[in-house]
Amino acid sequence: MPHAPAPITRKDLEDALRGLVDDSHETIVDMGTKAAGIAGAVGFLVLALTYLLGRRRGSRARAVVEVRRI
């Protein structure tokens, strides 16, 4: 006659879930740090590009005023 498996206890479930949560938490924290760095770099590039394009457009659209003394 086969031996019946041992019943699953609350401690067994807690240990298994705690192991999963700890592993996933470390992965999420690592990904969040990388994502924040990438987002900051992309934001800086967009800001710099906008500034440079605005300077170029401003220099092209600027009125030229000539002042003469009489």
C-alpha positions as CSV (number, residue, x, y, z in Angstrom):
1,M,0.0,0.0,0.0
2,P,1.5,3.4,-1.0
3,H,2.4,5.8,1.7
4,A,0.2,8.9,2.0
5,P,2.0,12.3,1.4
6,A,2.5,14.5,4.4
7,P,-0.1,17.2,4.8
8,I,0.9,20.8,3.7
9,T,1.3,23.0,6.7
10,R,0.9,26.7,7.1
11,K,4.7,27.0,7.6
12,D,5.4,25.2,4.3
13,L,3.1,27.7,2.4
14,E,4.6,30.7,4.2
15,D,8.2,29.6,3.4
16,A,7.3,29.0,-0.3
17,L,5.5,32.3,-0.7
18,R,8.2,34.3,1.2
19,G,10.9,32.8,-1.1
20,L,8.9,33.9,-4.2
21,V,8.2,37.4,-2.9
22,D,11.9,38.0,-1.9
23,D,13.1,37.0,-5.4
24,S,10.5,39.1,-7.2
25,H,11.1,42.1,-4.9
26,E,14.8,42.2,-5.8
27,T,14.0,41.9,-9.5
28,I,11.5,44.7,-9.3
29,V,13.9,47.0,-7.4
30,D,16.7,46.4,-9.9
31,M,14.4,47.0,-12.9
32,G,13.0,50.2,-11.2
33,T,16.5,51.6,-10.8
34,K,17.4,50.9,-14.4
35,A,14.1,52.4,-15.6
36,A,14.5,55.6,-13.6
37,G,18.0,56.0,-15.1
38,I,16.8,55.5,-18.6
39,A,13.8,57.8,-18.1
40,G,16.1,60.5,-16.8
41,A,18.4,60.2,-19.7
42,V,15.6,60.3,-22.2
43,G,14.0,63.3,-20.5
44,F,17.3,65.2,-20.6
45,L,17.8,64.4,-24.3
46,V,14.3,65.6,-25.1
47,L,14.8,68.8,-23.1
48,A,18.2,69.5,-24.8
49,L,16.7,68.8,-28.3
50,T,13.8,71.1,-27.6
51,Y,16.1,73.9,-26.4
52,L,18.4,73.6,-29.5
53,L,15.4,73.5,-31.9
54,G,13.9,76.6,-30.1
55,R,17.2,78.5,-30.4
56,R,17.4,77.7,-34.1
57,R,13.8,78.8,-34.8
58,G,14.3,81.9,-32.7
59,S,17.3,83.0,-34.7
60,R,15.5,82.5,-38.0
61,A,12.3,84.3,-36.9
62,R,14.0,87.2,-35.1
63,A,13.3,90.6,-36.6
64,V,16.3,92.7,-37.7
65,V,16.0,96.3,-36.5
66,E,18.4,98.9,-37.8
67,V,18.9,102.0,-35.8
68,R,20.5,105.1,-37.4
69,R,21.5,108.3,-35.8
70,I,20.6,111.5,-37.6
